[in-house]
Amino acid sequence: MYDKTLLRDKLEQINEAVARIERRFSGIGSPSDFTTTELNQDKLDAIAMLLIAIGESFKKIDRETEGEFLRKYPDIDWKGVIGVRDVLAHDYFDLDAEEIYKICKYDIPNLRKTLARMLE
C-alpha cells in the first residue's frame, strides 16, 4: 500500500507546476511565438523543464502505487506524459516548439481537470 499523504503532496506539487506552465504559456498564440524573443525562448525552456518534472513525478507515482493509482484515470495518456519526460530529458537541445505548444494548448488543460479530480 502506498502512502496517501505523500501521494497528495506529489499531486499538489504537480498541480503547482501545471499552474506555472499555464502562466508561462499565456500570450503564446502559435508555436513560432516561442522563438520570436529571448523571453519567449526562456518560457519554452522553463515549460520544458516543468514537463520533465511532471513526467518524472508521475513515473514515481506509477511505480510507488504499482500502477494502481493512475489506472483510475484513463482519460490521460500516462505513457505519453512519462514519455514526454524521457524525450525532453534526453534530447533537450532539440526542443520541438510545435510539440510543446500542442501539449500546452491541448494536454495541460485536460491534465489540470484530472488533477482536480485526483485531489478531491
Secondary structure by P-SEA (a helix, b strand, c coil): cccaaaaaaaaaaaaaaaaaaaaaaccccccccccccaaaaaaaaaaaaaaaaaaaaaaaaaaaacccccccccccaaaaaaaaaaaaaaacccccaaaaaaaaaccaaaaaaaaaaaac
